[in-house]
Amino acid sequence: MPSSPYDVAALLGLAVEKLEEIQRTDPGDPGNGVWFLWTDAGECVVLRRYHVLRTELDLLFEAKVLAHLTNRGWEVPSTVAGPVQYDGRLWAATRFVPGQARRDETPEQRAERGAVLARLHAELRDLEIDLPQREGFFQGCDLVAMGNFQDWAPGVAALRPRRPDLADRADRAMAGGLKLVAERNLLDLPRTIVHGDFAEWNVHFEPLGVIDFDLAHLDSRSWEFVMARVHRSPELLTAYQQQATELGIPLSAGEIAAIEPLERIFRINMVMAELWTGRHTGVFNLEEIEKQLDRTGW
């Protein structure tokens, strides 16, 4: 039975010269694990242990998106080998994407990231995947489906003995979020394939590359901007709209207006993720839960 990333690499048919862990997790952690792997031929790939919620059908959606972009000339982490099952988890090797992320962007660099996102959406708009949605994924504002999938009610119940005040606030936030989604018709926004986390740390430059499609799925472009942290990068939206207009895919007034309410919904999703992790690890990050509830406005 394989017992280390070296043995998993062997299952993938990769001869290892060197391994370097770049996203440290304990073996029992439900989240992702990531290693740089150099083969005996000198090639560098990325060895990934996927989140416990990932499935083979789920990863197939991601792989098709990455293969499409690779064929269009984009530097993205398309699959090199796998996935394979090991000890109840899925593992795969993906392409190494060169370049560096800009952690402290200037206004001009934030605008550049927005233009890149418009080009990415233009590349993905004609991609047809024979799956209605990525397995285990929902529109970010579909709080009912998200809550059922991530056991919102059991999460709040588990939180209540520790911090009943936060549990009450979580219930109020969910009720407020459901009302906001209905009032603003957020579930009716046009959908496309989105990256899902187009933040500055996932975009490389010199050369240009985009990493971490772990959250790529069908959703609104308005949600994409929320996940791209447009609240602290307003230049991103302006540059996106300029580039998107040139590409024939401008944002509608409704899509732009939906960004602000979706930012509040995003904070409920963050609480949801913390509750899920707390239930499965036995440790609730109470400070983070309180911070995210503060940002919902409820």
Protein Blocks (a to p, Z undefined) as FASTA:
>chain_A
ZZbfklmmmmnopacfbdcdfbdcdfklmbdcddddddfkopacddddddfkbcfklmmm
mmmmmmmmmmnopacdddfbdcddeehiacddddddedjddfbacfklmmmmmmmmmmmm
mmmmmpccfbfbdehiacfklmmlmmmmnommlmmmmmmmmmmmlmmmmmmmmmmmmmmm
mmnommmpccdddehiacfklccehiaddehjllgccddfklmmmmnopmlmmmlmmmmm
mmmmmnopaccfklmmmmmmmmmmmmmmmmmmmmmmmmmnopacfklmmmmmmmnoZZ
